[in-house]
Amino acid sequence: MSITCGNKKLSIYPDGGFINEWNIARQPNGERFEVETITYDTKIYLYRNKDIKFDVAIEDTK
């Protein structure tokens, strides 16, 4: 997300995502998700091990 005001631009964006500490949880019945049984409407449960980090940058636009 970016916001511009005058000659300054504030950008805030997540650092990481699935690569950094996101995991696929087991199904409610305890089974793992399998590629063969997942369809377009399958609810896949995610969890994270650590808090989400964000990068913030303030830049001159001119």
C-alpha positions as CSV (number, residue, x, y, z in Angstrom):
1,M,0.0,0.0,0.0
2,S,1.3,3.4,-0.9
3,I,0.1,6.9,0.0
4,T,1.4,10.1,-1.6
5,C,1.2,13.5,0.0
6,G,3.0,16.4,-1.6
7,N,6.6,15.3,-2.5
8,K,6.6,12.3,-0.2
9,K,5.4,8.7,-0.6
10,L,4.7,6.4,2.3
11,S,4.9,2.7,1.4
12,I,3.8,-0.1,3.7
13,Y,4.1,-3.8,2.6
14,P,4.4,-7.2,4.3
15,D,7.9,-8.7,4.7
16,G,7.5,-12.4,4.0
17,G,4.3,-14.4,3.8
18,F,4.1,-18.1,3.2
19,I,7.8,-18.4,2.9
20,N,8.4,-16.7,6.3
21,E,6.6,-18.6,9.0
22,W,3.2,-19.5,7.4
23,N,2.2,-23.1,7.3
24,I,-0.7,-25.2,6.2
25,A,-2.5,-26.7,9.1
26,R,-4.2,-30.1,9.3
27,Q,-7.8,-30.6,8.5
28,P,-10.3,-30.4,11.4
29,N,-10.4,-34.2,11.5
30,G,-6.6,-34.3,11.9
31,E,-5.7,-35.4,8.4
32,R,-3.2,-33.6,6.2
33,F,-4.3,-31.9,3.0
34,E,-3.5,-34.0,-0.1
35,V,-3.3,-32.6,-3.6
36,E,-5.5,-35.4,-4.9
37,T,-8.4,-34.5,-2.7
38,I,-8.3,-30.6,-2.8
39,T,-10.9,-29.0,-5.1
40,Y,-11.5,-25.3,-6.0
41,D,-13.7,-24.8,-3.0
42,T,-11.7,-26.6,-0.3
43,K,-11.0,-24.6,2.8
44,I,-7.3,-24.7,3.5
45,Y,-6.4,-23.7,7.0
46,L,-3.3,-21.7,7.6
47,Y,-1.4,-20.7,10.7
48,R,1.7,-18.7,11.5
49,N,4.5,-19.3,13.9
50,K,5.6,-15.6,14.3
51,D,4.0,-12.2,13.9
52,I,3.8,-10.7,10.5
53,K,6.5,-8.1,9.8
54,F,5.9,-5.0,7.7
55,D,8.4,-2.8,5.9
56,V,7.8,0.9,5.9
57,A,9.5,3.4,3.6
58,I,9.2,7.2,3.1
59,E,10.5,8.4,-0.2
60,D,10.8,11.7,-2.1
61,T,8.7,11.6,-5.3
62,K,10.6,14.3,-7.1
